[in-house]
Amino acid sequence: MASLYTKTKLYIEANSDTWEDTKVSLQNDGSGDYIKTWTYSFTQPTDSQIASYETAGNTAEALSGVLSKRQTEYLTWQEQLDKLYHDIDDGKLDKTGSWYTHIKAVKDANSKG
């Protein structure tokens, strides 16, 4: 189940704006999350409007998890540059190079689905 934050963020983006902590706040008083404050120039979403973002929210959260996992598995940019240097030096700027094979392995292990 997608979080209220994700669904609200998607609603805001669908209205051509971006999330700003000064314009919206979420709260949970023990009976579930809800929008506590809303100061955007467009209407605060209804419960049914928020619910309509469930599928898109699930997709966004899954993608965020994949991208976060990839980020932890990629080598540092310095190590990647070193791999590229050696691939250039070895004439391997193709799918056999060490940089490409590293990136492909990370992407394959953490597929977007």
Residue pairs with C-beta under 8 A, 6 or more apart in sequence:
1 54
1 58
2 53
2 54
2 56
2 57
2 58
2 60
2 61
3 33
3 57
3 61
4 26
4 33
4 34
4 35
4 50
5 26
5 33
6 53
6 57
6 60
6 61
7 50
7 51
7 53
7 54
7 56
7 57
8 19
8 24
8 26
8 35
8 45
8 50
9 19
10 53
10 56
10 57
10 60
11 45
11 49
11 50
11 53
12 18
12 19
12 24
12 40
13 19
15 40
15 42
17 40
17 42
22 39
23 38
23 39
23 40
24 35
24 37
24 38
24 39
24 40
25 35
25 36
25 37
26 33
26 34
26 35
26 36
27 33
27 34
27 36
28 34
35 44
35 45
38 44
62 113
63 112
66 110
66 111
66 112
66 113
69 110
70 106
70 107
70 110
73 106
73 109
73 110
74 80
74 102
74 103
74 106
75 83
75 102
80 99
80 102
80 103
83 97
83 98
83 99
83 102
84 97
84 99
86 98
87 93
87 97
87 98
87 99
87 100
90 97
92 98
94 100
95 101
95 104
